[in-house]
Amino acid sequence: MKANSLLLSLILLFIFSCGQDKSCGKIVRKYISNGEYFFAMKAFGGDSESDDILGDAEVSKETYDAFDIGDEYCVD
């Protein structure tokens, strides 16, 4: 009985963890504004006929220091 319960729990955990959406993009610029750290990113997933989709993401100093321009970054 415990094995069935454990298996069911693992399956549910897998299903719900895979359902999380993440927005990913290529870092095109890094900047600091008012002591806060930001990445300006070009989003992935657009078609070739549309304009670039750009967005900014606020990050911690540790994250800011860990990534370089040109790296891929995903926002939860």
PDB file of N, CA, C and O in Angstrom:
ATOM      1  N   MET A   1       0.814  -1.185   0.000  1.00  0.00           N
ATOM      2  CA  MET A   1       0.000   0.000   0.000  1.00  0.00           C
ATOM      3  C   MET A   1       0.868   1.264   0.000  1.00  0.00           C
ATOM      4  O   MET A   1       0.564   2.231  -0.699  1.00  0.00           O
ATOM      5  N   LYS A   2       1.961   1.250   0.796  1.00  0.00           N
ATOM      6  CA  LYS A   2       2.852   2.403   0.830  1.00  0.00           C
ATOM      7  C   LYS A   2       3.507   2.630  -0.527  1.00  0.00           C
ATOM      8  O   LYS A   2       3.719   3.774  -0.929  1.00  0.00           O
ATOM      9  N   ALA A   3       3.827   1.554  -1.232  1.00  0.00           N
ATOM     10  CA  ALA A   3       4.460   1.683  -2.543  1.00  0.00           C
ATOM     11  C   ALA A   3       3.525   2.375  -3.528  1.00  0.00           C
ATOM     12  O   ALA A   3       3.964   3.220  -4.308  1.00  0.00           O
ATOM     13  N   ASN A   4       2.239   2.024  -3.500  1.00  0.00           N
ATOM     14  CA  ASN A   4       1.272   2.670  -4.390  1.00  0.00           C
ATOM     15  C   ASN A   4       1.132   4.153  -4.066  1.00  0.00           C
ATOM     16  O   ASN A   4       1.041   4.985  -4.969  1.00  0.00           O
ATOM     17  N   SER A   5       1.114   4.476  -2.792  1.00  0.00           N
ATOM     18  CA  SER A   5       0.994   5.865  -2.366  1.00  0.00           C
ATOM     19  C   SER A   5       2.221   6.668  -2.791  1.00  0.00           C
ATOM     20  O   SER A   5       2.099   7.803  -3.253  1.00  0.00           O
ATOM     21  N   LEU A   6       3.390   6.080  -2.635  1.00  0.00           N
ATOM     22  CA  LEU A   6       4.623   6.741  -3.038  1.00  0.00           C
ATOM     23  C   LEU A   6       4.656   6.941  -4.544  1.00  0.00           C
ATOM     24  O   LEU A   6       5.037   8.012  -5.016  1.00  0.00           O
ATOM     25  N   LEU A   7       4.266   5.932  -5.301  1.00  0.00           N
ATOM     26  CA  LEU A   7       4.246   6.028  -6.755  1.00  0.00           C
ATOM     27  C   LEU A   7       3.281   7.115  -7.208  1.00  0.00           C
ATOM     28  O   LEU A   7       3.613   7.905  -8.092  1.00  0.00           O
ATOM     29  N   LEU A   8       2.113   7.165  -6.626  1.00  0.00           N
ATOM     30  CA  LEU A   8       1.130   8.190  -6.967  1.00  0.00           C
ATOM     31  C   LEU A   8       1.664   9.582  -6.644  1.00  0.00           C
ATOM     32  O   LEU A   8       1.480  10.514  -7.426  1.00  0.00           O
ATOM     33  N   SER A   9       2.318   9.724  -5.510  1.00  0.00           N
ATOM     34  CA  SER A   9       2.897  11.014  -5.127  1.00  0.00           C
ATOM     35  C   SER A   9       3.964  11.455  -6.115  1.00  0.00           C
ATOM     36  O   SER A   9       4.015  12.626  -6.489  1.00  0.00           O
ATOM     37  N   LEU A  10       4.813  10.535  -6.538  1.00  0.00           N
ATOM     38  CA  LEU A  10       5.862  10.864  -7.505  1.00  0.00           C
ATOM     39  C   LEU A  10       5.277  11.260  -8.853  1.00  0.00           C
ATOM     40  O   LEU A  10       5.761  12.196  -9.489  1.00  0.00           O
ATOM     41  N   ILE A  11       4.252  10.564  -9.287  1.00  0.00           N
ATOM     42  CA  ILE A  11       3.610  10.894 -10.565  1.00  0.00           C
ATOM     43  C   ILE A  11       2.990  12.287 -10.498  1.00  0.00           C
ATOM     44  O   ILE A  11       3.149  13.077 -11.429  1.00  0.00           O
ATOM     45  N   LEU A  12       2.291  12.598  -9.417  1.00  0.00           N
ATOM     46  CA  LEU A  12       1.680  13.919  -9.267  1.00  0.00           C
ATOM     47  C   LEU A  12       2.738  15.018  -9.197  1.00  0.00           C
ATOM     48  O   LEU A  12       2.564  16.088  -9.782  1.00  0.00           O
ATOM     49  N   LEU A  13       3.814  14.760  -8.495  1.00  0.00           N
ATOM     50  CA  LEU A  13       4.902  15.726  -8.415  1.00  0.00           C
ATOM     51  C   LEU A  13       5.477  15.998  -9.798  1.00  0.00           C
ATOM     52  O   LEU A  13       5.728  17.151 -10.149  1.00  0.00           O
ATOM     53  N   PHE A  14       5.687  14.955 -10.580  1.00  0.00           N
ATOM     54  CA  PHE A  14       6.225  15.098 -11.929  1.00  0.00           C
ATOM     55  C   PHE A  14       5.276  15.910 -12.808  1.00  0.00           C
ATOM     56  O   PHE A  14       5.714  16.802 -13.535  1.00  0.00           O
ATOM     57  N   ILE A  15       3.995  15.609 -12.746  1.00  0.00           N
ATOM     58  CA  ILE A  15       3.008  16.308 -13.582  1.00  0.00           C
ATOM     59  C   ILE A  15       2.973  17.794 -13.248  1.00  0.00           C
ATOM     60  O   ILE A  15       2.992  18.633 -14.149  1.00  0.00           O
ATOM     61  N   PHE A  16       2.921  18.126 -11.964  1.00  0.00           N
ATOM     62  CA  PHE A  16       2.816  19.530 -11.584  1.00  0.00           C
ATOM     63  C   PHE A  16       4.123  20.287 -11.772  1.00  0.00           C
ATOM     64  O   PHE A  16       4.089  21.485 -12.053  1.00  0.00           O
ATOM     65  N   SER A  17       5.252  19.646 -11.631  1.00  0.00           N
ATOM     66  CA  SER A  17       6.520  20.338 -11.823  1.00  0.00           C
ATOM     67  C   SER A  17       6.781  20.616 -13.294  1.00  0.00           C
ATOM     68  O   SER A  17       7.474  21.581 -13.618  1.00  0.00           O
ATOM     69  N   CYS A  18       6.251  19.806 -14.185  1.00  0.00           N
ATOM     70  CA  CYS A  18       6.443  20.031 -15.616  1.00  0.00           C
ATOM     71  C   CYS A  18       5.508  21.105 -16.146  1.00  0.00           C
ATOM     72  O   CYS A  18       5.706  21.593 -17.258  1.00  0.00           O
ATOM     73  N   GLY A  19       4.519  21.477 -15.396  1.00  0.00           N
ATOM     74  CA  GLY A  19       3.555  22.454 -15.859  1.00  0.00           C
ATOM     75  C   GLY A  19       3.968  23.895 -15.624  1.00  0.00           C
ATOM     76  O   GLY A  19       3.220  24.808 -15.975  1.00  0.00           O
ATOM     77  N   GLN A  20       5.121  24.121 -15.048  1.00  0.00           N
ATOM     78  CA  GLN A  20       5.553  25.481 -14.779  1.00  0.00           C
ATOM     79  C   GLN A  20       6.040  26.134 -16.061  1.00  0.00           C
ATOM     80  O   GLN A  20       6.857  25.574 -16.792  1.00  0.00           O
ATOM     81  N   ASP A  21       5.519  27.340 -16.322  1.00  0.00           N
ATOM     82  CA  ASP A  21       5.948  28.089 -17.491  1.00  0.00           C
ATOM     83  C   ASP A  21       7.147  28.938 -17.120  1.00  0.00           C
ATOM     84  O   ASP A  21       7.202  29.519 -16.036  1.00  0.00           O
ATOM     85  N   LYS A  22       8.092  29.002 -18.016  1.00  0.00           N
ATOM     86  CA  LYS A  22       9.243  29.862 -17.838  1.00  0.00           C
ATOM     87  C   LYS A  22       9.376  30.709 -19.087  1.00  0.00           C
ATOM     88  O   LYS A  22       9.171  30.233 -20.203  1.00  0.00           O
ATOM     89  N   SER A  23       9.718  31.955 -18.888  1.00  0.00           N
ATOM     90  CA  SER A  23       9.990  32.849 -20.000  1.00  0.00           C
ATOM     91  C   SER A  23      11.499  32.932 -20.138  1.00  0.00           C
ATOM     92  O   SER A  23      12.194  33.347 -19.211  1.00  0.00           O
ATOM     93  N   CYS A  24      11.996  32.539 -21.288  1.00  0.00           N
ATOM     94  CA  CYS A  24      13.440  32.534 -21.508  1.00  0.00           C
ATOM     95  C   CYS A  24      13.805  33.508 -22.617  1.00  0.00           C
ATOM     96  O   CYS A  24      13.001  33.802 -23.501  1.00  0.00           O
ATOM     97  N   GLY A  25      15.015  33.992 -22.552  1.00  0.00           N
ATOM     98  CA  GLY A  25      15.491  34.891 -23.586  1.00  0.00           C
ATOM     99  C   GLY A  25      16.994  35.040 -23.528  1.00  0.00           C
ATOM    100  O   GLY A  25      17.659  34.559 -22.610  1.00  0.00           O
ATOM    101  N   LYS A  26      17.506  35.715 -24.530  1.00  0.00           N
ATOM    102  CA  LYS A  26      18.939  35.989 -24.633  1.00  0.00           C
ATOM    103  C   LYS A  26      19.199  37.364 -24.019  1.00  0.00           C
ATOM    104  O   LYS A  26      18.525  38.338 -24.355  1.00  0.00           O
ATOM    105  N   ILE A  27      20.170  37.438 -23.127  1.00  0.00           N
ATOM    106  CA  ILE A  27      20.514  38.710 -22.488  1.00  0.00           C
ATOM    107  C   ILE A  27      21.212  39.587 -23.523  1.00  0.00           C
ATOM    108  O   ILE A  27      22.257  39.219 -24.060  1.00  0.00           O
ATOM    109  N   VAL A  28      20.618  40.763 -23.801  1.00  0.00           N
ATOM    110  CA  VAL A  28      21.207  41.684 -24.773  1.00  0.00           C
ATOM    111  C   VAL A  28      21.843  42.892 -24.097  1.00  0.00           C
ATOM    112  O   VAL A  28      22.631  43.615 -24.708  1.00  0.00           O
ATOM    113  N   ARG A  29      21.491  43.107 -22.818  1.00  0.00           N
ATOM    114  CA  ARG A  29      22.081  44.219 -22.077  1.00  0.00           C
ATOM    115  C   ARG A  29      21.906  43.962 -20.590  1.00  0.00           C
ATOM    116  O   ARG A  29      20.907  43.383 -20.163  1.00  0.00           O
ATOM    117  N   LYS A  30      22.886  44.397 -19.805  1.00  0.00           N
ATOM    118  CA  LYS A  30      22.806  44.341 -18.343  1.00  0.00           C
ATOM    119  C   LYS A  30      22.927  45.771 -17.839  1.00  0.00           C
ATOM    120  O   LYS A  30      23.743  46.547 -18.338  1.00  0.00           O
ATOM    121  N   TYR A  31      22.106  46.119 -16.841  1.00  0.00           N
ATOM    122  CA  TYR A  31      22.219  47.465 -16.291  1.00  0.00           C
ATOM    123  C   TYR A  31      21.768  47.500 -14.835  1.00  0.00           C
ATOM    124  O   TYR A  31      21.049  46.623 -14.356  1.00  0.00           O
ATOM    125  N   ILE A  32      22.220  48.551 -14.152  1.00  0.00           N
ATOM    126  CA  ILE A  32      21.863  48.777 -12.755  1.00  0.00           C
ATOM    127  C   ILE A  32      21.125  50.108 -12.698  1.00  0.00           C
ATOM    128  O   ILE A  32      21.596  51.108 -13.240  1.00  0.00           O
ATOM    129  N   SER A  33      19.965  50.120 -12.040  1.00  0.00           N
ATOM    130  CA  SER A  33      19.169  51.334 -11.896  1.00  0.00           C
ATOM    131  C   SER A  33      18.688  51.437 -10.454  1.00  0.00           C
ATOM    132  O   SER A  33      18.016  50.539  -9.947  1.00  0.00           O
ATOM    133  N   ASN A  34      19.038  52.542  -9.800  1.00  0.00           N
ATOM    134  CA  ASN A  34      18.642  52.767  -8.401  1.00  0.00           C
ATOM    135  C   ASN A  34      19.019  51.601  -7.493  1.00  0.00           C
ATOM    136  O   ASN A  34      18.251  51.225  -6.608  1.00  0.00           O
ATOM    137  N   GLY A  35      20.191  51.036  -7.712  1.00  0.00           N
ATOM    138  CA  GLY A  35      20.672  49.942  -6.875  1.00  0.00           C
ATOM    139  C   GLY A  35      20.040  48.595  -7.167  1.00  0.00           C
ATOM    140  O   GLY A  35      20.300  47.630  -6.448  1.00  0.00           O
ATOM    141  N   GLU A  36      19.211  48.501  -8.211  1.00  0.00           N
ATOM    142  CA  GLU A  36      18.588  47.236  -8.602  1.00  0.00           C
ATOM    143  C   GLU A  36      19.232  46.753  -9.899  1.00  0.00           C
ATOM    144  O   GLU A  36      19.637  47.558 -10.738  1.00  0.00           O
ATOM    145  N   TYR A  37      19.321  45.442 -10.054  1.00  0.00           N
ATOM    146  CA  TYR A  37      20.022  44.821 -11.168  1.00  0.00           C
ATOM    147  C   TYR A  37      19.018  44.282 -12.184  1.00  0.00           C
ATOM    148  O   TYR A  37      18.013  43.674 -11.816  1.00  0.00           O
ATOM    149  N   PHE A  38      19.302  44.513 -13.474  1.00  0.00           N
ATOM    150  CA  PHE A  38      18.377  44.125 -14.533  1.00  0.00           C
ATOM    151  C   PHE A  38      19.100  43.491 -15.712  1.00  0.00           C
ATOM    152  O   PHE A  38      20.252  43.807 -16.009  1.00  0.00           O
ATOM    153  N   PHE A  39      18.383  42.582 -16.375  1.00  0.00           N
ATOM    154  CA  PHE A  39      18.776  42.070 -17.680  1.00  0.00           C
ATOM    155  C   PHE A  39      17.744  42.572 -18.679  1.00  0.00           C
ATOM    156  O   PHE A  39      16.543  42.465 -18.432  1.00  0.00           O
ATOM    157  N   ALA A  40      18.194  43.118 -19.802  1.00  0.00           N
ATOM    158  CA  ALA A  40      17.310  43.379 -20.935  1.00  0.00           C
ATOM    159  C   ALA A  40      17.467  42.164 -21.835  1.00  0.00           C
ATOM    160  O   ALA A  40      18.580  41.799 -22.216  1.00  0.00           O
ATOM    161  N   MET A  41      16.337  41.539 -22.174  1.00  0.00           N
ATOM    162  CA  MET A  41      16.392  40.259 -22.881  1.00  0.00           C
ATOM    163  C   MET A  41      15.559  40.284 -24.151  1.00  0.00           C
ATOM    164  O   MET A  41      14.536  40.963 -24.232  1.00  0.00           O
ATOM    165  N   LYS A  42      16.021  39.524 -25.145  1.00  0.00           N
ATOM    166  CA  LYS A  42      15.269  39.267 -26.368  1.00  0.00           C
ATOM    167  C   LYS A  42      14.610  37.910 -26.177  1.00  0.00           C
ATOM    168  O   LYS A  42      15.291  36.910 -25.952  1.00  0.00           O
ATOM    169  N   ALA A  43      13.286  37.875 -26.268  1.00  0.00           N
ATOM    170  CA  ALA A  43      12.541  36.647 -25.987  1.00  0.00           C
ATOM    171  C   ALA A  43      12.694  35.632 -27.102  1.00  0.00           C
ATOM    172  O   ALA A  43      12.814  35.995 -28.273  1.00  0.00           O
ATOM    173  N   PHE A  44      12.688  34.349 -26.734  1.00  0.00           N
ATOM    174  CA  PHE A  44      12.680  33.251 -27.691  1.00  0.00           C
ATOM    175  C   PHE A  44      11.245  32.929 -28.057  1.00  0.00           C
ATOM    176  O   PHE A  44      10.323  33.216 -27.293  1.00  0.00           O
ATOM    177  N   GLY A  45      11.056  32.333 -29.228  1.00  0.00           N
ATOM    178  CA  GLY A  45       9.748  31.810 -29.587  1.00  0.00           C
ATOM    179  C   GLY A  45       8.977  32.646 -30.575  1.00  0.00           C
ATOM    180  O   GLY A  45       7.927  32.200 -31.039  1.00  0.00           O
ATOM    181  N   GLY A  46       9.429  33.826 -30.924  1.00  0.00           N
ATOM    182  CA  GLY A  46       8.736  34.617 -31.926  1.00  0.00           C
ATOM    183  C   GLY A  46       9.027  34.082 -33.316  1.00  0.00           C
ATOM    184  O   GLY A  46      10.001  33.359 -33.526  1.00  0.00           O
ATOM    185  N   ASP A  47       8.165  34.446 -34.270  1.00  0.00           N
ATOM    186  CA  ASP A  47       8.443  34.003 -35.633  1.00  0.00           C
ATOM    187  C   ASP A  47       9.377  34.988 -36.314  1.00  0.00           C
ATOM    188  O   ASP A  47       9.591  36.094 -35.817  1.00  0.00           O
ATOM    189  N   SER A  48       9.928  34.590 -37.444  1.00  0.00           N
ATOM    190  CA  SER A  48      10.948  35.395 -38.108  1.00  0.00           C
ATOM    191  C   SER A  48      10.375  36.647 -38.753  1.00  0.00           C
ATOM    192  O   SER A  48      11.131  37.558 -39.089  1.00  0.00           O
ATOM    193  N   GLU A  49       9.056  36.721 -38.935  1.00  0.00           N
ATOM    194  CA  GLU A  49       8.447  37.882 -39.571  1.00  0.00           C
ATOM    195  C   GLU A  49       8.087  38.975 -38.577  1.00  0.00           C
ATOM    196  O   GLU A  49       7.818  40.106 -38.984  1.00  0.00           O
ATOM    197  N   SER A  50       8.075  38.673 -37.304  1.00  0.00           N
ATOM    198  CA  SER A  50       7.687  39.673 -36.308  1.00  0.00           C
ATOM    199  C   SER A  50       8.919  40.391 -35.784  1.00  0.00           C
ATOM    200  O   SER A  50      10.047  39.917 -35.919  1.00  0.00           O
ATOM    201  N   ASP A  51       8.671  41.555 -35.178  1.00  0.00           N
ATOM    202  CA  ASP A  51       9.762  42.293 -34.550  1.00  0.00           C
ATOM    203  C   ASP A  51      10.243  41.548 -33.316  1.00  0.00           C
ATOM    204  O   ASP A  51       9.549  40.684 -32.780  1.00  0.00           O
ATOM    205  N   ASP A  52      11.445  41.898 -32.876  1.00  0.00           N
ATOM    206  CA  ASP A  52      11.982  41.300 -31.655  1.00  0.00           C
ATOM    207  C   ASP A  52      11.096  41.653 -30.470  1.00  0.00           C
ATOM    208  O   ASP A  52      10.555  42.756 -30.390  1.00  0.00           O
ATOM    209  N   ILE A  53      10.955  40.718 -29.567  1.00  0.00           N
ATOM    210  CA  ILE A  53      10.217  40.956 -28.332  1.00  0.00           C
ATOM    211  C   ILE A  53      11.256  41.154 -27.243  1.00  0.00           C
ATOM    212  O   ILE A  53      12.012  40.237 -26.922  1.00  0.00           O
ATOM    213  N   LEU A  54      11.292  42.340 -26.681  1.00  0.00           N
ATOM    214  CA  LEU A  54      12.273  42.656 -25.652  1.00  0.00           C
ATOM    215  C   LEU A  54      11.575  42.841 -24.319  1.00  0.00           C
ATOM    216  O   LEU A  54      10.433  43.297 -24.263  1.00  0.00           O
ATOM    217  N   GLY A  55      12.261  42.488 -23.254  1.00  0.00           N
ATOM    218  CA  GLY A  55      11.727  42.672 -21.913  1.00  0.00           C
ATOM    219  C   GLY A  55      12.860  42.786 -20.921  1.00  0.00           C
ATOM    220  O   GLY A  55      13.980  42.346 -21.184  1.00  0.00           O
ATOM    221  N   ASP A  56      12.565  43.376 -19.781  1.00  0.00           N
ATOM    222  CA  ASP A  56      13.545  43.523 -18.712  1.00  0.00           C
ATOM    223  C   ASP A  56      13.167  42.613 -17.557  1.00  0.00           C
ATOM    224  O   ASP A  56      11.988  42.415 -17.264  1.00  0.00           O
ATOM    225  N   ALA A  57      14.174  42.065 -16.909  1.00  0.00           N
ATOM    226  CA  ALA A  57      13.952  41.208 -15.746  1.00  0.00           C
ATOM    227  C   ALA A  57      14.848  41.692 -14.616  1.00  0.00           C
ATOM    228  O   ALA A  57      16.059  41.835 -14.790  1.00  0.00           O
ATOM    229  N   GLU A  58      14.245  41.943 -13.455  1.00  0.00           N
ATOM    230  CA  GLU A  58      15.032  42.311 -12.284  1.00  0.00           C
ATOM    231  C   GLU A  58      15.609  41.046 -11.674  1.00  0.00           C
ATOM    232  O   GLU A  58      14.905  40.050 -11.508  1.00  0.00           O
ATOM    233  N   VAL A  59      16.896  41.088 -11.339  1.00  0.00           N
ATOM    234  CA  VAL A  59      17.587  39.922 -10.791  1.00  0.00           C
ATOM    235  C   VAL A  59      18.395  40.340  -9.562  1.00  0.00           C
ATOM    236  O   VAL A  59      18.598  41.527  -9.307  1.00  0.00           O
ATOM    237  N   SER A  60      18.845  39.347  -8.815  1.00  0.00           N
ATOM    238  CA  SER A  60      19.711  39.624  -7.663  1.00  0.00           C
ATOM    239  C   SER A  60      21.120  39.956  -8.155  1.00  0.00           C
ATOM    240  O   SER A  60      21.461  39.690  -9.307  1.00  0.00           O
ATOM    241  N   LYS A  61      21.927  40.533  -7.281  1.00  0.00           N
ATOM    242  CA  LYS A  61      23.315  40.845  -7.637  1.00  0.00           C
ATOM    243  C   LYS A  61      24.073  39.570  -7.993  1.00  0.00           C
ATOM    244  O   LYS A  61      24.876  39.564  -8.927  1.00  0.00           O
ATOM    245  N   GLU A  62      23.824  38.495  -7.257  1.00  0.00           N
ATOM    246  CA  GLU A  62      24.507  37.230  -7.525  1.00  0.00           C
ATOM    247  C   GLU A  62      24.172  36.715  -8.929  1.00  0.00           C
ATOM    248  O   GLU A  62      25.054  36.259  -9.657  1.00  0.00           O
ATOM    249  N   THR A  63      22.897  36.792  -9.300  1.00  0.00           N
ATOM    250  CA  THR A  63      22.483  36.359 -10.637  1.00  0.00           C
ATOM    251  C   THR A  63      23.081  37.282 -11.690  1.00  0.00           C
ATOM    252  O   THR A  63      23.561  36.819 -12.725  1.00  0.00           O
ATOM    253  N   TYR A  64      23.055  38.582 -11.430  1.00  0.00           N
ATOM    254  CA  TYR A  64      23.615  39.579 -12.350  1.00  0.00           C
ATOM    255  C   TYR A  64      25.084  39.272 -12.643  1.00  0.00           C
ATOM    256  O   TYR A  64      25.523  39.334 -13.791  1.00  0.00           O
ATOM    257  N   ASP A  65      25.831  38.944 -11.597  1.00  0.00           N
ATOM    258  CA  ASP A  65      27.258  38.652 -11.752  1.00  0.00           C
ATOM    259  C   ASP A  65      27.518  37.304 -12.421  1.00  0.00           C
ATOM    260  O   ASP A  65      28.582  37.101 -13.005  1.00  0.00           O
ATOM    261  N   ALA A  66      26.559  36.383 -12.341  1.00  0.00           N
ATOM    262  CA  ALA A  66      26.764  35.023 -12.850  1.00  0.00           C
ATOM    263  C   ALA A  66      26.496  34.890 -14.352  1.00  0.00           C
ATOM    264  O   ALA A  66      26.909  33.903 -14.962  1.00  0.00           O
ATOM    265  N   PHE A  67      25.814  35.864 -14.955  1.00  0.00           N
ATOM    266  CA  PHE A  67      25.459  35.771 -16.366  1.00  0.00           C
ATOM    267  C   PHE A  67      26.123  36.886 -17.158  1.00  0.00           C
ATOM    268  O   PHE A  67      26.383  37.970 -16.636  1.00  0.00           O
ATOM    269  N   ASP A  68      26.394  36.600 -18.437  1.00  0.00           N
ATOM    270  CA  ASP A  68      27.001  37.564 -19.342  1.00  0.00           C
ATOM    271  C   ASP A  68      26.040  37.894 -20.473  1.00  0.00           C
ATOM    272  O   ASP A  68      25.087  37.158 -20.726  1.00  0.00           O
ATOM    273  N   ILE A  69      26.298  39.006 -21.150  1.00  0.00           N
ATOM    274  CA  ILE A  69      25.529  39.348 -22.345  1.00  0.00           C
ATOM    275  C   ILE A  69      25.709  38.217 -23.350  1.00  0.00           C
ATOM    276  O   ILE A  69      26.820  37.736 -23.572  1.00  0.00           O
ATOM    277  N   GLY A  70      24.598  37.800 -23.952  1.00  0.00           N
ATOM    278  CA  GLY A  70      24.614  36.687 -24.900  1.00  0.00           C
ATOM    279  C   GLY A  70      24.168  35.374 -24.287  1.00  0.00           C
ATOM    280  O   GLY A  70      23.834  34.436 -25.011  1.00  0.00           O
ATOM    281  N   ASP A  71      24.157  35.290 -22.948  1.00  0.00           N
ATOM    282  CA  ASP A  71      23.702  34.073 -22.266  1.00  0.00           C
ATOM    283  C   ASP A  71      22.181  33.969 -22.322  1.00  0.00           C
ATOM    284  O   ASP A  71      21.486  34.975 -22.461  1.00  0.00           O
ATOM    285  N   GLU A  72      21.670  32.737 -22.213  1.00  0.00           N
ATOM    286  CA  GLU A  72      20.233  32.507 -22.080  1.00  0.00           C
ATOM    287  C   GLU A  72      19.874  32.578 -20.603  1.00  0.00           C
ATOM    288  O   GLU A  72      20.581  32.039 -19.752  1.00  0.00           O
ATOM    289  N   TYR A  73      18.754  33.257 -20.308  1.00  0.00           N
ATOM    290  CA  TYR A  73      18.275  33.361 -18.930  1.00  0.00           C
ATOM    291  C   TYR A  73      16.779  33.095 -18.924  1.00  0.00           C
ATOM    292  O   TYR A  73      16.060  33.578 -19.799  1.00  0.00           O
ATOM    293  N   CYS A  74      16.307  32.336 -17.952  1.00  0.00           N
ATOM    294  CA  CYS A  74      14.882  32.022 -17.830  1.00  0.00           C
ATOM    295  C   CYS A  74      14.330  32.616 -16.544  1.00  0.00           C
ATOM    296  O   CYS A  74      14.940  32.516 -15.480  1.00  0.00           O
ATOM    297  N   VAL A  75      13.161  33.237 -16.664  1.00  0.00           N
ATOM    298  CA  VAL A  75      12.451  33.815 -15.530  1.00  0.00           C
ATOM    299  C   VAL A  75      11.335  32.862 -15.159  1.00  0.00           C
ATOM    300  O   VAL A  75      10.566  32.445 -16.024  1.00  0.00           O
ATOM    301  N   ASP A  76      11.234  32.509 -13.880  1.00  0.00           N
ATOM    302  CA  ASP A  76      10.160  31.612 -13.434  1.00  0.00           C
ATOM    303  C   ASP A  76       8.816  32.276 -13.534  1.00  0.00           C
ATOM    304  O   ASP A  76       7.800  31.666 -13.200  1.00  0.00           O
TER     305      ASP A  76
END
